[in-house]
Amino acid sequence: MCGIVGYIGHREAYPIIMKGLKRLEYRGYDSAGIALFDGKDIKLSKTKGKVEDLEKKIAEEISTQGSLGIGHTRWATHGVPNDVNSHPHYSNSGNLVIIHNGIIENYEPLKQELESRGYVFTSDTDTEVLVNLIEEIKNNEDIKLGKAVQIALNQVVGAYAIAVFDRTKPNEIVVARLGSPLAIGIGEDEFFIASDASPFIEYTNNAIYLKDEEMAVVRVNRGVSIRKIHDDSIVNPYIQELQLHLEQIEKGGYDHFMLKEINEQPHAIRDSFRGRLLSNQAIIKMSGVEDNMKKFLNADRILIVACGTSWHAGLVAEYIFEDMARIPVEVEYASEFRYRNPVITEDDIVIAISQSGETADTLAAIKLAKSRGAFVFGVCNVVGSSIARETDAGAYTHAGPEIGVASTKAFTTQISVLSMMALRLARAKGTITSSEFRQYLYELESIPDKIEVALESDAIVKQIAEVYKDAKNFLYLGRGYNFPVALEGALKLKEISYIHAEGYPAAEMKHGPIALIDEHMPTVVIATRKGHYEKIVSNIQEIKSRKGYIIAIVTKGDVSVKELADHAIEIPETFDCFSPLLTTIPLQLLSYHIAVMLGKNVDQPRNLAKSVTVE
C-alpha cells in the first residue's frame, strides 16, 4: 500500500516520477502528490484522487522543472483522504519535504511535544509530525539531515519507508525503511528511489534493496552511503542485478492487468516448475527443501501462516501435505497468529506464504515463530523481499510481476510450489510409491497445458457474467481440495465487483446458508468428477428444489451435474489434488467479467492495496 518514487540526477525529474507513480498504482491509493526542486524553489502539488487527477492539477498550478523530486500515492491511515493530508508534507520552515509509507504509532505524544515548542500542523497525518521532528532535531543539534533523520527514527514507534530532502542541500535525498519496502536504482550519476523496481526498470537494472532498520544518504556524484538506524554501523551496499523487464509490467494488449495475469498462468506455472520438476528423471529438485530435508522429515507438524489469497493457497496445501506426506498441518491467519500466544516448538516447521514478501502480519508471524525456535520456510514471489530475507530457507514462485490487486497467478504458482514440496517430502518419507510419484509428476507437469484449455471457456463465462452481473449476493460451494477454491472464488468477486459473496464447504450449506437460497441467490458449485462427486450432486439437488440457480464447474464430459445446473463450465480432468489449479480459472474469469460489466476499476479496486505493509 502507498507508493514512493524519487529521483536525483541530471534528467528532468517530473516525467520519471509521474510515470513511476502510474506504475505503482497497483499498490492501492486514494490520493497523490509530487514535490520538485528547480535549484531555487520547491514546487509542490497534491490532490485526493488518482494520478491522472494530479497531472491535471500540476498543469494548472506549478512548473515541472527540476532534476530532484519525490512523488507519492497515499492510502489513508491517519487523516481522511483529501488534498491537505496527501503527501508530500513540508516542515514548518518549508525547507524539508517528506513522503512516507507506514504508520508512526506514537505520533500523538510527539505532536503534543512539538506543538508545545511552537510547531503548527496543517494536516491530520502522522507524517507531518515526523518531518517536523526531523527539523526540530536538525536545528537544535546543528547537524546534517541524515543524522537528524537517524535520531528522529530512533524516537518513533511504527513502520515506515521515507524519502526526505532539504532545499538548502539539494544534492541529496535521505531514505530509510522499517517494515515497508524501499529500493534505490543506481544509474550513471543519477539515482532512483521507489517502493519497488518497476518505476525505474527502463533506466537501470541495478538496485539496492534496503533492509529493515537501514537508512541511506543518496548523493549526486558521491553515491549511496548506508547505515543501521539504531547503532550507526556502516553497511556495505549490495547492488543487485534486476531480472525484471519492462514488458512484464505493461498490459501487452490486454484491457486490464488482471486479465493479462489470468492468461499468463500457464507460463507462470511452467516457470515455477523450471529446473525443479524433472518428470522424465522422476526428480523434484528444490534446494530449500533438500538442504533441510532432515528438519522436514522430523517435524512434528507444519504451521502455515498467510493472509488473503495466500491463506487460501495454504488451505489447499494442508490437504496436499496431509494426504501425500502424512504430516499434520495447521493453517493460520498471520494477522491472528501474531496476536495470540500460539504453541510453537523447535520441532515445528512454519511455512510463510506471501506474494509480495512484504506482508506486515506475515512478517510479524515469522519473527514470532523464529523467536520460539521454529524453522521458517518462505514461499513468495519477489526476489530480495523482506520475507525472503527473514526466513531460514524458501522457494520463489517465479510468477513474474503481479500488478492487478486481485491475486490470480500468485495463487496458482503458490499451489504449484507447495505441491512440489509435498510430493518431494512424500517420496522421501515413503508415503507414496515410486510409481505413484512418477504419475503425480507427469500429471502436475501437464497442468499448464490444461489451464490453457480451461481458459478457452472465457466466452461462456462472459455470457454467464451477463446473466448474473446484477445479483446482490453469491454463494460458492466446494468440497475437499476445492473448498479453499470456493473461498478464493468468493473473495475474487468481492474484491473487484463489490458484490457480497461467501464460500462454504458444500456440506455446511445445511447448517445455515441454505436459508438464503432462493431465485435471487446464484450458487457457484465446484463439482468435478473426482472427490465427493455424489455428495455434491445431492447438494445441487437441494439448491434446485429451493429455486436456486446453479453455475457449476464440471469435468469435461460430465452429464449428471450438467443436467441439473443452469450453467456449466467445463475444465479438463486431472487428479483431485491438482484440481484447484484448474477450477480456480473460470472463477477468476467470472469475477473479472462481472466487474468489467459493472464498470468497476478491476486493477485498482476501492479500499484495497496490493501489498498490506502496515497493520
C-alpha positions, 0 to 999 in steps of 0.5 A: 500500500502507498507508493514512493518514487524519487529521483536525483540526477541530471534528467528532468525529474517530473516525467520519471516520477509521474510515470513511476507513480502510474506504475505503482498504482497497483499498490492501492491509493486514494490520493497523490502528490509530487514535490520538485526542486528547480535549484531555487524553489520547491514546487509542490502539488497534491490532490485526493484522487488518482494520478491522472487527477494530479497531472491535471492539477500540476498543469494548472498550478506549478512548473515541472522543472527540476532534476530532484523530486519525490512523488507519492500515492497515499492510502489513508491511515491517519487523516481522511483522504483529501488534498491537505493530508496527501503527501508530500508534507513540508516542515514548518520552515518549508525547507524539508519535504517528506513522503512516507509509507507506514504508520508512526504509532506514537505520533500523538505524544510527539505532536503534543511535544512539538506543538508545545515548542511552537510547531503548527500542523496543517494536516491530520497525518502522522507524517507531518509530525515526523518531518517536523521532528526531523527539523526540530532535531536538525536545528537544535543539534546543528547537524546534517539531515541524515543524522537528524533523520537517524535520531528522529527514527530512533524516537518513533514507534511504527513502520515506515519507508521515507524519502526526505530532502532539504532545499538548502542541500539539494544534492541529496535525498535521505531514505530509510525503511522499517517494515515497508519496502524501499529500493534505490536504482543506481544509474550513471550519476543519477539515482532512483528511489521507489517502493519497488523496481518497476518505476525505474526498470527502463533506466537501470537494472541495478538496485539496492534493496534496503533492509529493515532498520537501514537508512541511506544518504543518496548523493549526486556524484558521491553515491549511496552511503548506508547505515543501521538506524539504531547503532550507526554501523556502516553497511556495505551496499549490495547492488543487485542485478534486476531480472525484471523487464519492462514488458512484464509490467505493461498490459501487452494488449490486454484491457486490464492487468488482471486479465493479462495475469489470468492468461499468463498462468500457464507460463507462470506455472511452467516457470515455477516448475523450471529446473525443479520438476524433472518428470522424465528423471522422476526428480523434484529438485528444490534446494530449500527443501533438500538442504533441510530435508532432515528438519522436514522429515522430523517435524512434528507438524507444519504451521502455515501462516498467510493472509488473503489469497495466500491463506487460501493457497495454504488451505489447499496445501494442508490437504496436499501435505496431509494426504501425500506426506502424512504430516499434520498441518495447521493453517493460520491467519498471520494477522491472528497468529501474531496476536495470540500466544500460539504453541510453537516448538523447535520441532515445528516447521512454519511455512510463510506464504506471501506474494509480495514478501512484504506482508506486515502480519506475515512478517510479524508471524515469522519473527514470532515463530523464529523467536520460539525456535521454529524453522521458517520456510518462505514461499513468495514471489519477489526476489530480495523481499523482506520475507525472503530475507527473514526466513531460514530457507524458501522457494520463489514462485517465479510468477513474474510481476503481479500488478492487478490487486486481485491475486490470480497467478500468485495463487496458482504458482503458490499451489504449484510450489507447495505441491512440489514440496509435498510430493518431494517430502512424500517420496522421501518419507515413503508415503507414496510409491515410486510409481505413484510419484512418477504419475503425480509428476507427469500429471502436475507437469501437464497442468499448464497445458490444461489451464490453457484449455480451461481458459478457452471457456472465457466466452461462456463465462462472459455470457454467464457474467451477463446473466448474473452481473446484477445479483446482490449476493453469491454463494460458492460451494466446494468440497475437499481440495476445492473448498479453499477454491470456493473461498478464493472464488468468493473473495475474487468477486468481492474484491473487484465487483463489490458484490457480497459473496461467501464460500462454504464447504458444500456440506455446511450449506445445511447448517445455515446458508441454505436459508438464503437460497432462493431465485435471487441467490446464484450458487457457484458449485465446484463439482468435478468428477473426482472427490465427493462427486455424489455428495455434491450432486445431492447438494445441487439437488437441494439448491434446485428444489429451493429455486436456486440457480446453479453455475457449476464447474464440471469435468469435461464430459460430465452429464449428471451435474450438467443436467441439473445446473443452469450453467456449466463450465467445463475444465479438463480432468486431472487428479483431485489434488491438482484440481484447484489449479484448474477450477480456480480459472473460470472463477477468476474469469467470472469475477473479472467479467462481472466487474468489467460489466459493472464498470468497476476499476478491476486493477485498482479496486476501492479500499484495497492495496496490493501489498498490506505493509502496515497493520 
